[in-house]
């Protein structure tokens, strides 16, 4: 594993609003696959890999955010036993599965903004924490072309924040299908409407989408 930094790649123009999504400058490491593999292994371990003050209840899982500077930030999840059976059923309706899924998420991860308010940066953060609660492994990053394939490689599900779509590489859907697990699920979360749309693969080279109800109507 070689996580040595090679260079810093420029992003898009920084807006005046701290919480307006844009593509920040990102660090390129010698082995980007190793970075994301490490993040996935750590969240799959089922507990926070770092000390917390005060200590969290035993069994608390976390999600990982790979920052543009390639630090892995861990966000503590929901306290074990805190969710009702009905709420769990609603979560499982969104991602039905009989096994833990590896979930990649592309959202706004500028570090200064994250440190001030993670939920403003990642508007569906609550759902990501809920997915972690039921056993799925969640890793969030910004989606820069230098990290995209590594960030989604071998994942079962990809969620994309609509705020980051203008900054993603051309042909990202095709790339995702090439490196993710067979028959992956790809969703777009609309920041304005809070709708969740699934990208449906009709045939090679063609995609379609189907909308679902706003998440707030499901939970």
C-alpha positions as CSV (number, residue, x, y, z in Angstrom):
1,X,0.0,0.0,0.0
2,X,1.5,3.3,-1.0
3,X,-0.5,6.4,0.0
4,X,2.2,8.9,-1.0
5,X,0.9,12.2,-2.4
6,X,1.9,12.8,-6.1
7,X,0.4,16.2,-6.7
8,X,-2.6,18.5,-6.0
9,X,-5.1,18.8,-8.9
10,X,-7.0,22.0,-9.4
11,X,-10.8,22.0,-8.9
12,X,-13.4,24.4,-10.1
13,X,-13.8,28.1,-9.1
14,X,-14.7,28.4,-5.4
15,X,-18.1,30.1,-4.8
16,X,-18.7,32.8,-2.2
17,X,-21.2,30.6,-0.4
18,X,-19.3,28.1,1.7
19,X,-22.1,25.5,1.3
20,X,-22.6,25.8,-2.4
21,X,-21.3,22.6,-4.0
22,X,-18.2,22.9,-6.2
23,X,-15.2,20.7,-7.0
24,X,-12.4,21.6,-4.6
25,X,-8.7,21.0,-5.3
26,X,-7.9,17.3,-4.6
27,X,-4.7,15.4,-3.8
28,X,-3.7,12.6,-6.1
29,X,-2.0,9.6,-4.3
30,X,0.2,7.0,-5.8
31,X,-2.4,4.3,-5.0
32,X,-5.9,5.6,-5.0
33,X,-7.4,2.1,-4.9
34,X,-5.6,1.4,-1.7
35,X,-7.0,4.5,0.0
36,X,-10.6,3.6,-0.8
37,X,-10.1,-0.1,0.0
38,X,-8.8,1.0,3.4
39,X,-11.8,3.2,4.1
40,X,-14.2,0.4,3.1
41,X,-12.4,-2.1,5.3
42,X,-12.6,0.2,8.3
43,X,-16.3,0.9,8.0
44,X,-17.0,-2.8,7.4
45,X,-15.3,-3.6,10.6
46,X,-18.5,-2.4,12.3
47,X,-17.1,0.1,14.7
48,X,-15.2,3.4,14.7
49,X,-11.5,2.8,14.2
50,X,-10.6,5.9,16.2
51,X,-11.0,6.9,19.8
52,X,-13.9,9.2,20.5
53,X,-14.5,11.5,23.5
54,X,-16.8,10.8,25.1
55,X,-16.8,7.1,24.2
56,X,-19.7,5.9,22.0
57,X,-22.0,3.0,22.9
58,X,-20.6,-0.4,22.0
59,X,-21.5,-1.5,18.5
60,X,-21.9,2.0,17.0
61,X,-21.0,1.9,13.4
62,X,-19.8,4.8,11.2
63,X,-19.6,6.1,7.7
64,X,-16.3,7.3,6.1
65,X,-15.8,10.5,4.2
66,X,-12.6,10.6,2.1
67,X,-11.8,14.3,2.0
68,X,-10.3,16.2,-1.0
69,X,-7.0,16.1,0.9
70,X,-7.4,12.3,1.2
71,X,-7.9,12.2,4.9
72,X,-10.4,9.6,6.0
73,X,-13.0,11.2,8.3
74,X,-15.3,8.9,10.3
75,X,-18.8,10.1,11.2
76,X,-20.4,8.1,14.1
77,X,-23.7,6.5,13.2
78,X,-26.9,5.9,15.1
79,X,-26.8,4.4,18.5
80,X,-27.5,0.6,18.5
81,X,-31.1,-0.2,19.4
82,X,-32.3,3.4,18.9
83,X,-34.4,2.8,15.8
84,X,-38.0,1.4,15.8
85,X,-39.0,-1.6,13.8
86,X,-41.2,0.6,11.6
87,X,-38.3,3.0,10.8
88,X,-36.0,0.1,10.0
89,X,-38.6,-1.3,7.5
90,X,-38.7,2.1,5.8
91,X,-34.9,2.2,5.5
92,X,-34.9,-1.3,4.1
93,X,-37.5,-0.4,1.5
94,X,-35.0,2.0,-0.1
95,X,-32.2,-0.5,-0.3
96,X,-33.6,-4.0,0.1
97,X,-30.8,-6.6,0.5
98,X,-30.2,-9.8,2.4
99,X,-26.5,-8.9,2.8
100,X,-24.4,-5.9,3.7
101,X,-23.8,-3.7,0.6
102,X,-20.8,-1.5,-0.2
103,X,-22.2,2.0,-0.9
104,X,-20.3,4.7,-2.6
105,X,-21.6,8.3,-2.3
106,X,-20.6,11.4,-4.3
107,X,-21.4,14.6,-2.5
108,X,-19.9,17.9,-1.4
109,X,-16.9,17.3,0.9
110,X,-15.0,20.5,1.1
111,X,-13.3,20.2,4.5
112,X,-14.0,23.7,5.8
113,X,-17.7,23.3,5.1
114,X,-17.8,19.8,6.5
115,X,-16.4,20.9,9.8
116,X,-19.1,23.6,10.1
117,X,-22.2,21.6,9.1
118,X,-22.0,18.1,7.5
119,X,-25.7,18.0,6.9
120,X,-25.6,21.1,4.8
121,X,-22.8,19.6,2.7
122,X,-24.5,16.2,2.4
123,X,-28.2,16.8,2.5
124,X,-29.1,13.0,2.8
125,X,-26.6,12.4,5.5
126,X,-29.3,11.0,7.8
127,X,-30.1,8.3,5.4
128,X,-26.5,7.3,4.9
129,X,-26.2,6.9,8.7
130,X,-29.4,4.8,8.6
131,X,-27.9,2.6,5.9
132,X,-24.8,2.1,8.1
133,X,-27.1,1.3,11.0
134,X,-28.6,-1.7,9.2
135,X,-25.2,-3.0,8.2
136,X,-24.3,-1.4,4.9
137,X,-20.8,0.1,4.4
138,X,-20.8,3.7,3.3
139,X,-17.9,5.7,1.9
140,X,-18.4,9.3,0.7
141,X,-16.1,11.4,-1.6
142,X,-16.3,14.3,-4.0
143,X,-16.2,12.3,-7.3
144,X,-13.1,13.9,-8.9
145,X,-12.1,12.1,-12.1
146,X,-8.7,11.1,-10.5
147,X,-10.6,9.3,-7.8
148,X,-13.9,8.2,-9.4
149,X,-13.1,4.7,-10.5
150,X,-11.2,3.9,-7.3
151,X,-14.1,5.3,-5.2
152,X,-16.8,3.2,-6.8
153,X,-14.8,0.1,-7.6
154,X,-16.5,-3.2,-6.5
155,X,-19.4,-1.3,-4.9
156,X,-23.0,-2.4,-5.1
157,X,-24.7,0.9,-4.9
158,X,-23.8,4.5,-5.9
159,X,-25.6,7.6,-4.7
160,X,-24.8,10.9,-6.5
161,X,-25.7,14.3,-5.1
162,X,-27.1,16.4,-7.9
163,X,-25.1,19.4,-6.6
164,X,-21.9,17.6,-7.8
165,X,-23.2,16.5,-11.2
166,X,-21.8,19.5,-13.1
167,X,-18.3,18.7,-12.0
168,X,-18.2,15.0,-12.8
169,X,-16.4,13.5,-15.7
170,X,-18.0,12.8,-19.1
171,X,-19.1,9.1,-19.3
172,X,-19.1,8.6,-15.5
173,X,-22.1,6.2,-15.7
174,X,-20.3,3.9,-18.2
175,X,-17.2,3.9,-16.0
176,X,-19.3,3.1,-13.0
177,X,-20.8,0.1,-14.7
178,X,-17.4,-1.1,-15.7
179,X,-15.9,-1.1,-12.2
180,X,-18.8,-1.7,-9.9
181,X,-20.2,-5.1,-9.0
182,X,-22.5,-6.8,-11.6
183,X,-25.9,-5.2,-11.8
184,X,-25.1,-2.2,-9.6
185,X,-27.8,0.3,-8.5
186,X,-27.1,4.0,-9.3
187,X,-29.2,6.8,-7.8
188,X,-29.3,10.6,-8.2
189,X,-30.4,12.6,-5.2
190,X,-32.0,15.9,-6.2
191,X,-31.0,18.6,-3.7
192,X,-34.0,20.9,-4.6
193,X,-36.9,18.4,-4.6
194,X,-35.3,15.7,-2.4
195,X,-36.4,13.2,-5.0
196,X,-34.4,10.0,-5.6
197,X,-34.1,8.8,-9.2
198,X,-32.5,5.6,-10.2
199,X,-30.4,5.2,-13.4
200,X,-31.8,2.2,-15.3
201,X,-29.5,0.5,-17.7
202,X,-31.6,-0.4,-20.7
203,X,-28.9,-1.5,-23.1
204,X,-25.2,-0.8,-23.7
205,X,-24.6,2.9,-24.2
206,X,-28.1,3.9,-23.2
207,X,-29.4,4.9,-19.8
208,X,-32.8,6.0,-18.5
209,X,-34.0,7.1,-15.1
210,X,-37.1,6.5,-13.0
211,X,-38.1,8.7,-10.2
212,X,-39.1,7.6,-6.7
213,X,-41.0,9.4,-4.1
214,X,-39.2,12.1,-2.1
215,X,-37.3,10.4,0.8
216,X,-39.1,12.4,3.4
217,X,-42.3,10.6,2.3
218,X,-40.7,7.2,3.0
219,X,-39.3,8.1,6.4
